């Protein structure tokens, strides 16, 4: 019974979602909303921090040591 109630509640809540209006699409299409950020330098810096903290081998062949000194 709990699952049925949760299932119905999920559909009721998601039914209230409104579509994106044409004038709102420009806001969502901004460069800062994309995955890489505003520029490639920011993405590169974030990847460097991630791989140095994770101590894994990056996609570009540089291995991280955890201290950030790749």
N, CA, C and O atoms as a Tripos MOL2 file, in Angstrom:
@<TRIPOS>MOLECULE
protein
  280   279    70     0     0
PROTEIN
NO_CHARGES

@<TRIPOS>ATOM
      1 N           0.8230   -1.1980    0.0000 N.3       1 UNK1
      2 CA          0.0000    0.0000    0.0000 C.3       1 UNK1
      3 C           0.8680    1.2630    0.0000 C.2       1 UNK1
      4 O           0.5480    2.2540   -0.6580 O.2       1 UNK1
      5 N           1.9730    1.2050    0.7550 N.am      2 UNK2
      6 CA          2.8610    2.3730    0.8030 C.3       2 UNK2
      7 C           3.4660    2.6540   -0.5680 C.2       2 UNK2
      8 O           3.6100    3.8070   -0.9750 O.2       2 UNK2
      9 N           3.8190    1.5760   -1.2760 N.am      3 UNK3
     10 CA          4.4250    1.7510   -2.5900 C.3       3 UNK3
     11 C           3.4330    2.3280   -3.5890 C.2       3 UNK3
     12 O           3.8020    3.1490   -4.4280 O.2       3 UNK3
     13 N           2.1980    1.9100   -3.5050 N.am      4 UNK4
     14 CA          1.1680    2.4330   -4.3940 C.3       4 UNK4
     15 C           0.9460    3.9200   -4.1290 C.2       4 UNK4
     16 O           0.8200    4.7120   -5.0630 O.2       4 UNK4
     17 N           0.9000    4.2880   -2.8640 N.am      5 UNK5
     18 CA          0.7280    5.6930   -2.5020 C.3       5 UNK5
     19 C           1.9190    6.5250   -2.9790 C.2       5 UNK5
     20 O           1.7400    7.6280   -3.4960 O.2       5 UNK5
     21 N           3.1220    6.0030   -2.8080 N.am      6 UNK6
     22 CA          4.3180    6.7150   -3.2630 C.3       6 UNK6
     23 C           4.3190    6.8550   -4.7830 C.2       6 UNK6
     24 O           4.7060    7.8950   -5.3160 O.2       6 UNK6
     25 N           3.8880    5.8120   -5.4720 N.am      7 UNK7
     26 CA          3.8240    5.8270   -6.9280 C.3       7 UNK7
     27 C           2.8320    6.8770   -7.4190 C.2       7 UNK7
     28 O           3.1370    7.6450   -8.3320 O.2       7 UNK7
     29 N           1.6610    6.9110   -6.8230 N.am      8 UNK8
     30 CA          0.6370    7.8920   -7.2010 C.3       8 UNK8
     31 C           1.1040    9.3030   -6.8650 C.2       8 UNK8
     32 O           0.9040   10.2280   -7.6520 O.2       8 UNK8
     33 N           1.7150    9.4690   -5.7210 N.am      9 UNK9
     34 CA          2.2220   10.7800   -5.3100 C.3       9 UNK9
     35 C           3.3020   11.2690   -6.2680 C.2       9 UNK9
     36 O           3.3660   12.4580   -6.5810 O.2       9 UNK9
     37 N           4.1380   10.3690   -6.7260 N.am     10 UNK10
     38 CA          5.1820   10.7260   -7.6840 C.3      10 UNK10
     39 C           4.5720   11.2720   -8.9690 C.2      10 UNK10
     40 O           5.0420   12.2800   -9.4970 O.2      10 UNK10
     41 N           3.5470   10.6270   -9.4680 N.am     11 UNK11
     42 CA          2.9000   11.1020  -10.6880 C.3      11 UNK11
     43 C           2.1570   12.4170  -10.4720 C.2      11 UNK11
     44 O           2.1040   13.2470  -11.3800 O.2      11 UNK11
     45 N           1.5950   12.6160   -9.3140 N.am     12 UNK12
     46 CA          0.8980   13.8740   -9.0310 C.3      12 UNK12
     47 C           1.8980   15.0240   -8.9710 C.2      12 UNK12
     48 O           1.6460   16.1020   -9.5090 O.2      12 UNK12
     49 N           3.0220   14.7920   -8.3200 N.am     13 UNK13
     50 CA          4.0280   15.8480   -8.1870 C.3      13 UNK13
     51 C           4.6460   16.1850   -9.5410 C.2      13 UNK13
     52 O           4.7980   17.3600   -9.8750 O.2      13 UNK13
     53 N           5.0040   15.1660  -10.3240 N.am     14 UNK14
     54 CA          5.6260   15.4360  -11.6230 C.3      14 UNK14
     55 C           4.6270   15.9870  -12.6310 C.2      14 UNK14
     56 O           5.0340   16.5570  -13.6440 O.2      14 UNK14
     57 N           3.3660   15.8360  -12.3860 N.am     15 UNK15
     58 CA          2.3540   16.4090  -13.2640 C.3      15 UNK15
     59 C           2.2680   17.9180  -13.1410 C.2      15 UNK15
     60 O           1.6910   18.5790  -14.0040 O.2      15 UNK15
     61 N           2.8290   18.4670  -12.0890 N.am     16 UNK16
     62 CA          2.8050   19.9100  -11.8610 C.3      16 UNK16
     63 C           3.9750   20.6290  -12.5220 C.2      16 UNK16
     64 O           4.0620   21.8550  -12.4570 O.2      16 UNK16
     65 N           4.8680   19.8870  -13.1520 N.am     17 UNK17
     66 CA          6.0280   20.4860  -13.7930 C.3      17 UNK17
     67 C           5.5670   21.2450  -15.0300 C.2      17 UNK17
     68 O           4.7980   20.7310  -15.8420 O.2      17 UNK17
     69 N           6.0450   22.4650  -15.1570 N.am     18 UNK18
     70 CA          5.6700   23.2930  -16.3010 C.3      18 UNK18
     71 C           6.7670   23.2340  -17.3510 C.2      18 UNK18
     72 O           7.9320   22.9890  -17.0410 O.2      18 UNK18
     73 N           6.3800   23.4610  -18.5830 N.am     19 UNK19
     74 CA          7.3590   23.4470  -19.6600 C.3      19 UNK19
     75 C           8.1680   24.7400  -19.6530 C.2      19 UNK19
     76 O           7.7390   25.7540  -19.1020 O.2      19 UNK19
     77 N           9.3360   24.6880  -20.2700 N.am     20 UNK20
     78 CA         10.1970   25.8650  -20.3570 C.3      20 UNK20
     79 C           9.6400   26.7850  -21.4330 C.2      20 UNK20
     80 O           9.4080   26.3650  -22.5670 O.2      20 UNK20
     81 N           9.4330   28.0220  -21.0720 N.am     21 UNK21
     82 CA          8.9040   29.0180  -22.0060 C.3      21 UNK21
     83 C          10.0060   29.4650  -22.9660 C.2      21 UNK21
     84 O          11.1870   29.3650  -22.6330 O.2      21 UNK21
     85 N           9.6360   29.9600  -24.1610 N.am     22 UNK22
     86 CA         10.6510   30.3820  -25.1340 C.3      22 UNK22
     87 C          11.6120   31.4430  -24.5970 C.2      22 UNK22
     88 O          12.7960   31.4120  -24.9300 O.2      22 UNK22
     89 N          11.1400   32.3700  -23.7850 N.am     23 UNK23
     90 CA         12.0180   33.4130  -23.2570 C.3      23 UNK23
     91 C          12.9270   32.8870  -22.1440 C.2      23 UNK23
     92 O          13.9000   33.5510  -21.7850 O.2      23 UNK23
     93 N          12.6310   31.7160  -21.5950 N.am     24 UNK24
     94 CA         13.4900   31.1160  -20.5750 C.3      24 UNK24
     95 C          14.5820   30.2480  -21.1940 C.2      24 UNK24
     96 O          15.5740   29.9400  -20.5320 O.2      24 UNK24
     97 N          14.4140   29.8580  -22.4360 N.am     25 UNK25
     98 CA         15.3810   28.9730  -23.0840 C.3      25 UNK25
     99 C          16.7380   29.6460  -23.2500 C.2      25 UNK25
    100 O          17.7680   28.9740  -23.1980 O.2      25 UNK25
    101 N          16.7540   30.9490  -23.4450 N.am     26 UNK26
    102 CA         18.0250   31.6610  -23.5880 C.3      26 UNK26
    103 C          18.8320   31.5880  -22.2940 C.2      26 UNK26
    104 O          20.0580   31.4870  -22.3340 O.2      26 UNK26
    105 N          18.1620   31.6370  -21.1620 N.am     27 UNK27
    106 CA         18.8540   31.5510  -19.8780 C.3      27 UNK27
    107 C          19.4860   30.1840  -19.6980 C.2      27 UNK27
    108 O          20.6100   30.0760  -19.2070 O.2      27 UNK27
    109 N          18.7770   29.1470  -20.0900 N.am     28 UNK28
    110 CA         19.2820   27.7880  -19.9210 C.3      28 UNK28
    111 C          20.3290   27.4220  -20.9680 C.2      28 UNK28
    112 O          21.0380   26.4300  -20.8020 O.2      28 UNK28
    113 N          20.4410   28.1950  -22.0330 N.am     29 UNK29
    114 CA         21.4070   27.9090  -23.0870 C.3      29 UNK29
    115 C          22.6990   28.6930  -22.9140 C.2      29 UNK29
    116 O          23.5640   28.6340  -23.7880 O.2      29 UNK29
    117 N          22.8550   29.4200  -21.8260 N.am     30 UNK30
    118 CA         24.0710   30.2010  -21.6050 C.3      30 UNK30
    119 C          25.2850   29.2900  -21.4860 C.2      30 UNK30
    120 O          25.1740   28.1170  -21.1320 O.2      30 UNK30
    121 N          26.4270   29.8500  -21.7850 N.am     31 UNK31
    122 CA         27.6810   29.0930  -21.7540 C.3      31 UNK31
    123 C          27.9820   28.5520  -20.3560 C.2      31 UNK31
    124 O          28.5590   27.4720  -20.2290 O.2      31 UNK31
    125 N          27.6040   29.2750  -19.3220 N.am     32 UNK32
    126 CA         27.8960   28.8300  -17.9570 C.3      32 UNK32
    127 C          27.0470   27.6450  -17.5330 C.2      32 UNK32
    128 O          27.3820   26.9700  -16.5590 O.2      32 UNK32
    129 N          25.9560   27.3750  -18.2400 N.am     33 UNK33
    130 CA         25.0960   26.2470  -17.9030 C.3      33 UNK33
    131 C          25.6090   24.9460  -18.5050 C.2      33 UNK33
    132 O          25.1130   23.8730  -18.1620 O.2      33 UNK33
    133 N          26.5820   25.0210  -19.3860 N.am     34 UNK34
    134 CA         27.1220   23.8240  -20.0250 C.3      34 UNK34
    135 C          28.0610   23.1010  -19.0720 C.2      34 UNK34
    136 O          28.4930   23.6650  -18.0670 O.2      34 UNK34
    137 N          28.3690   21.8660  -19.3880 N.am     35 UNK35
    138 CA         29.1610   21.0170  -18.5010 C.3      35 UNK35
    139 C          30.5760   21.5530  -18.2860 C.2      35 UNK35
    140 O          31.0920   21.4860  -17.1700 O.2      35 UNK35
    141 N          31.2000   22.0750  -19.3150 N.am     36 UNK36
    142 CA         32.5830   22.5130  -19.2080 C.3      36 UNK36
    143 C          32.7610   23.8570  -18.5390 C.2      36 UNK36
    144 O          33.8890   24.2490  -18.2390 O.2      36 UNK36
    145 N          31.7020   24.5580  -18.3010 N.am     37 UNK37
    146 CA         31.8210   25.8750  -17.7010 C.3      37 UNK37
    147 C          31.9740   26.9330  -18.7660 C.2      37 UNK37
    148 O          31.5940   26.7410  -19.9200 O.2      37 UNK37
    149 N          32.5370   28.0510  -18.3610 N.am     38 UNK38
    150 CA         32.6180   29.1800  -19.2670 C.3      38 UNK38
    151 C          33.7610   29.0280  -20.2680 C.2      38 UNK38
    152 O          33.6610   29.5290  -21.3880 O.2      38 UNK38
    153 N          34.8150   28.3660  -19.9020 N.am     39 UNK39
    154 CA         35.9280   28.1830  -20.8170 C.3      39 UNK39
    155 C          36.6430   26.8660  -20.5350 C.2      39 UNK39
    156 O          36.3890   26.2110  -19.5240 O.2      39 UNK39
    157 N          37.5310   26.4920  -21.4360 N.am     40 UNK40
    158 CA         38.2280   25.2120  -21.3050 C.3      40 UNK40
    159 C          39.2480   25.2340  -20.1800 C.2      40 UNK40
    160 O          39.5770   24.1820  -19.6310 O.2      40 UNK40
    161 N          39.7530   26.4010  -19.8250 N.am     41 UNK41
    162 CA         40.7320   26.4940  -18.7410 C.3      41 UNK41
    163 C          40.0950   26.1070  -17.4110 C.2      41 UNK41
    164 O          40.7240   25.4310  -16.5960 O.2      41 UNK41
    165 N          38.8660   26.5250  -17.1880 N.am     42 UNK42
    166 CA         38.1550   26.1580  -15.9650 C.3      42 UNK42
    167 C          37.9430   24.6540  -15.9040 C.2      42 UNK42
    168 O          38.1450   24.0410  -14.8560 O.2      42 UNK42
    169 N          37.5400   24.0570  -17.0160 N.am     43 UNK43
    170 CA         37.3290   22.6120  -17.0590 C.3      43 UNK43
    171 C          38.6370   21.8720  -16.8080 C.2      43 UNK43
    172 O          38.6630   20.8830  -16.0760 O.2      43 UNK43
    173 N          39.7070   22.3430  -17.4040 N.am     44 UNK44
    174 CA         41.0120   21.7130  -17.2180 C.3      44 UNK44
    175 C          41.4470   21.7900  -15.7580 C.2      44 UNK44
    176 O          41.9750   20.8190  -15.2170 O.2      44 UNK44
    177 N          41.2290   22.9320  -15.1230 N.am     45 UNK45
    178 CA         41.5950   23.0960  -13.7170 C.3      45 UNK45
    179 C          40.7720   22.1790  -12.8220 C.2      45 UNK45
    180 O          41.3120   21.5730  -11.8960 O.2      45 UNK45
    181 N          39.4760   22.0700  -13.0840 N.am     46 UNK46
    182 CA         38.6190   21.1950  -12.2870 C.3      46 UNK46
    183 C          39.0040   19.7290  -12.4650 C.2      46 UNK46
    184 O          38.9580   18.9600  -11.5050 O.2      46 UNK46
    185 N          39.3850   19.3300  -13.6880 N.am     47 UNK47
    186 CA         39.8450   17.9600  -13.9140 C.3      47 UNK47
    187 C          41.1400   17.6940  -13.1620 C.2      47 UNK47
    188 O          41.3310   16.6080  -12.6150 O.2      47 UNK47
    189 N          42.0240   18.6740  -13.1340 N.am     48 UNK48
    190 CA         43.2870   18.5230  -12.4080 C.3      48 UNK48
    191 C          43.0280   18.3030  -10.9220 C.2      48 UNK48
    192 O          43.6360   17.4260  -10.3090 O.2      48 UNK48
    193 N          42.1450   19.0810  -10.3510 N.am     49 UNK49
    194 CA         41.8160   18.9370   -8.9310 C.3      49 UNK49
    195 C          41.1740   17.5820   -8.6740 C.2      49 UNK49
    196 O          41.5110   16.9160   -7.6960 O.2      49 UNK49
    197 N          40.2550   17.1650   -9.5390 N.am     50 UNK50
    198 CA         39.5720   15.8830   -9.3450 C.3      50 UNK50
    199 C          40.5560   14.7200   -9.3790 C.2      50 UNK50
    200 O          40.5470   13.8640   -8.4940 O.2      50 UNK50
    201 N          41.4020   14.6910  -10.4060 N.am     51 UNK51
    202 CA         42.3060   13.5540  -10.5430 C.3      51 UNK51
    203 C          43.4160   13.5630   -9.5060 C.2      51 UNK51
    204 O          43.9030   12.4980   -9.1260 O.2      51 UNK51
    205 N          43.8280   14.7270   -9.0410 N.am     52 UNK52
    206 CA         44.8570   14.7340   -8.0040 C.3      52 UNK52
    207 C          44.2740   14.3300   -6.6560 C.2      52 UNK52
    208 O          44.9860   13.7680   -5.8230 O.2      52 UNK52
    209 N          43.0110   14.6010   -6.4300 N.am     53 UNK53
    210 CA         42.3790   14.1660   -5.1800 C.3      53 UNK53
    211 C          42.0420   12.6860   -5.2110 C.2      53 UNK53
    212 O          42.1170   12.0110   -4.1830 O.2      53 UNK53
    213 N          41.6730   12.1770   -6.3680 N.am     54 UNK54
    214 CA         41.2590   10.7850   -6.4810 C.3      54 UNK54
    215 C          42.4360    9.8300   -6.5940 C.2      54 UNK54
    216 O          42.2680    8.6250   -6.4070 O.2      54 UNK54
    217 N          43.6190   10.3410   -6.8950 N.am     55 UNK55
    218 CA         44.8260    9.5280   -7.0640 C.3      55 UNK55
    219 C          44.6120    8.4500   -8.1200 C.2      55 UNK55
    220 O          44.9810    7.2910   -7.9310 O.2      55 UNK55
    221 N          44.0140    8.8510   -9.2270 N.am     56 UNK56
    222 CA         43.7800    7.9260  -10.3280 C.3      56 UNK56
    223 C          44.5420    8.4030  -11.5440 C.2      56 UNK56
    224 O          45.1260    9.4870  -11.5410 O.2      56 UNK56
    225 N          44.5340    7.6030  -12.5630 N.am     57 UNK57
    226 CA         45.1920    7.9850  -13.7970 C.3      57 UNK57
    227 C          44.2050    8.7700  -14.6520 C.2      57 UNK57
    228 O          43.1040    8.2960  -14.9310 O.2      57 UNK57
    229 N          44.5920    9.9430  -15.0570 N.am     58 UNK58
    230 CA         43.7210   10.8130  -15.8400 C.3      58 UNK58
    231 C          43.6320   10.3160  -17.2760 C.2      58 UNK58
    232 O          44.4160    9.4680  -17.7020 O.2      58 UNK58
    233 N          42.6800   10.8470  -18.0040 N.am     59 UNK59
    234 CA         42.5020   10.4570  -19.3890 C.3      59 UNK59
    235 C          43.6560   10.8770  -20.2730 C.2      59 UNK59
    236 O          43.8740   10.2830  -21.3280 O.2      59 UNK59
    237 N          44.3960   11.8870  -19.8630 N.am     60 UNK60
    238 CA         45.5090   12.3500  -20.6840 C.3      60 UNK60
    239 C          46.8280   11.6940  -20.2930 C.2      60 UNK60
    240 O          47.8780   12.1240  -20.7710 O.2      60 UNK60
    241 N          46.8150   10.6780  -19.4490 N.am     61 UNK61
    242 CA         48.0050    9.9100  -19.1370 C.3      61 UNK61
    243 C          48.7870   10.3830  -17.9340 C.2      61 UNK61
    244 O          49.8420    9.8220  -17.6390 O.2      61 UNK61
    245 N          48.3160   11.3830  -17.2350 N.am     62 UNK62
    246 CA         49.0140   11.8780  -16.0500 C.3      62 UNK62
    247 C          48.3930   11.2240  -14.8290 C.2      62 UNK62
    248 O          47.1740   11.2340  -14.6550 O.2      62 UNK62
    249 N          49.2400   10.6570  -13.9910 N.am     63 UNK63
    250 CA         48.6930   10.0140  -12.7940 C.3      63 UNK63
    251 C          48.7370   10.9870  -11.6290 C.2      63 UNK63
    252 O          49.6910   11.7500  -11.4830 O.2      63 UNK63
    253 N          47.7170   10.9590  -10.8140 N.am     64 UNK64
    254 CA         47.6440   11.8440   -9.6590 C.3      64 UNK64
    255 C          48.1870   11.1670   -8.4240 C.2      64 UNK64
    256 O          48.0900    9.9490   -8.2790 O.2      64 UNK64
    257 N          48.7560   11.9550   -7.5350 N.am     65 UNK65
    258 CA         49.3350   11.3800   -6.3300 C.3      65 UNK65
    259 C          48.5910   11.7510   -5.0730 C.2      65 UNK65
    260 O          48.9750   11.3100   -3.9900 O.2      65 UNK65
    261 N          47.5520   12.5350   -5.1690 N.am     66 UNK66
    262 CA         46.7980   12.9180   -3.9870 C.3      66 UNK66
    263 C          47.2420   14.2380   -3.3970 C.2      66 UNK66
    264 O          46.5230   14.8350   -2.5950 O.2      66 UNK66
    265 N          48.4270   14.7050   -3.7860 N.am     67 UNK67
    266 CA         48.9240   15.9570   -3.2230 C.3      67 UNK67
    267 C          48.7520   17.1160   -4.1930 C.2      67 UNK67
    268 O          49.0050   18.2640   -3.8280 O.2      67 UNK67
    269 N          48.3320   16.8420   -5.4130 N.am     68 UNK68
    270 CA         48.1250   17.8920   -6.3980 C.3      68 UNK68
    271 C          49.3760   18.2500   -7.1630 C.2      68 UNK68
    272 O          49.3850   19.2480   -7.8830 O.2      68 UNK68
    273 N          50.4320   17.4710   -7.0320 N.am     69 UNK69
    274 CA         51.7000   17.7960   -7.6960 C.3      69 UNK69
    275 C          51.9370   16.8750   -8.8840 C.2      69 UNK69
    276 O          52.9110   16.1240   -8.9070 O.2      69 UNK69
    277 N          51.0580   16.9310   -9.8560 N.am     70 UNK70
    278 CA         51.2070   16.0660  -11.0440 C.3      70 UNK70
    279 C          52.3000   16.6450  -11.9090 C.2      70 UNK70
    280 O          52.6100   16.0930  -12.9650 O.2      70 UNK70
@<TRIPOS>BOND
     1     1     2 1
     2     2     3 1
     3     3     4 2
     4     3     5 am
     5     5     6 1
     6     6     7 1
     7     7     8 2
     8     7     9 am
     9     9    10 1
    10    10    11 1
    11    11    12 2
    12    11    13 am
    13    13    14 1
    14    14    15 1
    15    15    16 2
    16    15    17 am
    17    17    18 1
    18    18    19 1
    19    19    20 2
    20    19    21 am
    21    21    22 1
    22    22    23 1
    23    23    24 2
    24    23    25 am
    25    25    26 1
    26    26    27 1
    27    27    28 2
    28    27    29 am
    29    29    30 1
    30    30    31 1
    31    31    32 2
    32    31    33 am
    33    33    34 1
    34    34    35 1
    35    35    36 2
    36    35    37 am
    37    37    38 1
    38    38    39 1
    39    39    40 2
    40    39    41 am
    41    41    42 1
    42    42    43 1
    43    43    44 2
    44    43    45 am
    45    45    46 1
    46    46    47 1
    47    47    48 2
    48    47    49 am
    49    49    50 1
    50    50    51 1
    51    51    52 2
    52    51    53 am
    53    53    54 1
    54    54    55 1
    55    55    56 2
    56    55    57 am
    57    57    58 1
    58    58    59 1
    59    59    60 2
    60    59    61 am
    61    61    62 1
    62    62    63 1
    63    63    64 2
    64    63    65 am
    65    65    66 1
    66    66    67 1
    67    67    68 2
    68    67    69 am
    69    69    70 1
    70    70    71 1
    71    71    72 2
    72    71    73 am
    73    73    74 1
    74    74    75 1
    75    75    76 2
    76    75    77 am
    77    77    78 1
    78    78    79 1
    79    79    80 2
    80    79    81 am
    81    81    82 1
    82    82    83 1
    83    83    84 2
    84    83    85 am
    85    85    86 1
    86    86    87 1
    87    87    88 2
    88    87    89 am
    89    89    90 1
    90    90    91 1
    91    91    92 2
    92    91    93 am
    93    93    94 1
    94    94    95 1
    95    95    96 2
    96    95    97 am
    97    97    98 1
    98    98    99 1
    99    99   100 2
   100    99   101 am
   101   101   102 1
   102   102   103 1
   103   103   104 2
   104   103   105 am
   105   105   106 1
   106   106   107 1
   107   107   108 2
   108   107   109 am
   109   109   110 1
   110   110   111 1
   111   111   112 2
   112   111   113 am
   113   113   114 1
   114   114   115 1
   115   115   116 2
   116   115   117 am
   117   117   118 1
   118   118   119 1
   119   119   120 2
   120   119   121 am
   121   121   122 1
   122   122   123 1
   123   123   124 2
   124   123   125 am
   125   125   126 1
   126   126   127 1
   127   127   128 2
   128   127   129 am
   129   129   130 1
   130   130   131 1
   131   131   132 2
   132   131   133 am
   133   133   134 1
   134   134   135 1
   135   135   136 2
   136   135   137 am
   137   137   138 1
   138   138   139 1
   139   139   140 2
   140   139   141 am
   141   141   142 1
   142   142   143 1
   143   143   144 2
   144   143   145 am
   145   145   146 1
   146   146   147 1
   147   147   148 2
   148   147   149 am
   149   149   150 1
   150   150   151 1
   151   151   152 2
   152   151   153 am
   153   153   154 1
   154   154   155 1
   155   155   156 2
   156   155   157 am
   157   157   158 1
   158   158   159 1
   159   159   160 2
   160   159   161 am
   161   161   162 1
   162   162   163 1
   163   163   164 2
   164   163   165 am
   165   165   166 1
   166   166   167 1
   167   167   168 2
   168   167   169 am
   169   169   170 1
   170   170   171 1
   171   171   172 2
   172   171   173 am
   173   173   174 1
   174   174   175 1
   175   175   176 2
   176   175   177 am
   177   177   178 1
   178   178   179 1
   179   179   180 2
   180   179   181 am
   181   181   182 1
   182   182   183 1
   183   183   184 2
   184   183   185 am
   185   185   186 1
   186   186   187 1
   187   187   188 2
   188   187   189 am
   189   189   190 1
   190   190   191 1
   191   191   192 2
   192   191   193 am
   193   193   194 1
   194   194   195 1
   195   195   196 2
   196   195   197 am
   197   197   198 1
   198   198   199 1
   199   199   200 2
   200   199   201 am
   201   201   202 1
   202   202   203 1
   203   203   204 2
   204   203   205 am
   205   205   206 1
   206   206   207 1
   207   207   208 2
   208   207   209 am
   209   209   210 1
   210   210   211 1
   211   211   212 2
   212   211   213 am
   213   213   214 1
   214   214   215 1
   215   215   216 2
   216   215   217 am
   217   217   218 1
   218   218   219 1
   219   219   220 2
   220   219   221 am
   221   221   222 1
   222   222   223 1
   223   223   224 2
   224   223   225 am
   225   225   226 1
   226   226   227 1
   227   227   228 2
   228   227   229 am
   229   229   230 1
   230   230   231 1
   231   231   232 2
   232   231   233 am
   233   233   234 1
   234   234   235 1
   235   235   236 2
   236   235   237 am
   237   237   238 1
   238   238   239 1
   239   239   240 2
   240   239   241 am
   241   241   242 1
   242   242   243 1
   243   243   244 2
   244   243   245 am
   245   245   246 1
   246   246   247 1
   247   247   248 2
   248   247   249 am
   249   249   250 1
   250   250   251 1
   251   251   252 2
   252   251   253 am
   253   253   254 1
   254   254   255 1
   255   255   256 2
   256   255   257 am
   257   257   258 1
   258   258   259 1
   259   259   260 2
   260   259   261 am
   261   261   262 1
   262   262   263 1
   263   263   264 2
   264   263   265 am
   265   265   266 1
   266   266   267 1
   267   267   268 2
   268   267   269 am
   269   269   270 1
   270   270   271 1
   271   271   272 2
   272   271   273 am
   273   273   274 1
   274   274   275 1
   275   275   276 2
   276   275   277 am
   277   277   278 1
   278   278   279 1
   279   279   280 2
@<TRIPOS>SUBSTRUCTURE
     1 UNK1         2 RESIDUE 1 A UNK
     2 UNK2         6 RESIDUE 1 A UNK
     3 UNK3        10 RESIDUE 1 A UNK
     4 UNK4        14 RESIDUE 1 A UNK
     5 UNK5        18 RESIDUE 1 A UNK
     6 UNK6        22 RESIDUE 1 A UNK
     7 UNK7        26 RESIDUE 1 A UNK
     8 UNK8        30 RESIDUE 1 A UNK
     9 UNK9        34 RESIDUE 1 A UNK
    10 UNK10       38 RESIDUE 1 A UNK
    11 UNK11       42 RESIDUE 1 A UNK
    12 UNK12       46 RESIDUE 1 A UNK
    13 UNK13       50 RESIDUE 1 A UNK
    14 UNK14       54 RESIDUE 1 A UNK
    15 UNK15       58 RESIDUE 1 A UNK
    16 UNK16       62 RESIDUE 1 A UNK
    17 UNK17       66 RESIDUE 1 A UNK
    18 UNK18       70 RESIDUE 1 A UNK
    19 UNK19       74 RESIDUE 1 A UNK
    20 UNK20       78 RESIDUE 1 A UNK
    21 UNK21       82 RESIDUE 1 A UNK
    22 UNK22       86 RESIDUE 1 A UNK
    23 UNK23       90 RESIDUE 1 A UNK
    24 UNK24       94 RESIDUE 1 A UNK
    25 UNK25       98 RESIDUE 1 A UNK
    26 UNK26      102 RESIDUE 1 A UNK
    27 UNK27      106 RESIDUE 1 A UNK
    28 UNK28      110 RESIDUE 1 A UNK
    29 UNK29      114 RESIDUE 1 A UNK
    30 UNK30      118 RESIDUE 1 A UNK
    31 UNK31      122 RESIDUE 1 A UNK
    32 UNK32      126 RESIDUE 1 A UNK
    33 UNK33      130 RESIDUE 1 A UNK
    34 UNK34      134 RESIDUE 1 A UNK
    35 UNK35      138 RESIDUE 1 A UNK
    36 UNK36      142 RESIDUE 1 A UNK
    37 UNK37      146 RESIDUE 1 A UNK
    38 UNK38      150 RESIDUE 1 A UNK
    39 UNK39      154 RESIDUE 1 A UNK
    40 UNK40      158 RESIDUE 1 A UNK
    41 UNK41      162 RESIDUE 1 A UNK
    42 UNK42      166 RESIDUE 1 A UNK
    43 UNK43      170 RESIDUE 1 A UNK
    44 UNK44      174 RESIDUE 1 A UNK
    45 UNK45      178 RESIDUE 1 A UNK
    46 UNK46      182 RESIDUE 1 A UNK
    47 UNK47      186 RESIDUE 1 A UNK
    48 UNK48      190 RESIDUE 1 A UNK
    49 UNK49      194 RESIDUE 1 A UNK
    50 UNK50      198 RESIDUE 1 A UNK
    51 UNK51      202 RESIDUE 1 A UNK
    52 UNK52      206 RESIDUE 1 A UNK
    53 UNK53      210 RESIDUE 1 A UNK
    54 UNK54      214 RESIDUE 1 A UNK
    55 UNK55      218 RESIDUE 1 A UNK
    56 UNK56      222 RESIDUE 1 A UNK
    57 UNK57      226 RESIDUE 1 A UNK
    58 UNK58      230 RESIDUE 1 A UNK
    59 UNK59      234 RESIDUE 1 A UNK
    60 UNK60      238 RESIDUE 1 A UNK
    61 UNK61      242 RESIDUE 1 A UNK
    62 UNK62      246 RESIDUE 1 A UNK
    63 UNK63      250 RESIDUE 1 A UNK
    64 UNK64      254 RESIDUE 1 A UNK
    65 UNK65      258 RESIDUE 1 A UNK
    66 UNK66      262 RESIDUE 1 A UNK
    67 UNK67      266 RESIDUE 1 A UNK
    68 UNK68      270 RESIDUE 1 A UNK
    69 UNK69      274 RESIDUE 1 A UNK
    70 UNK70      278 RESIDUE 1 A UNK
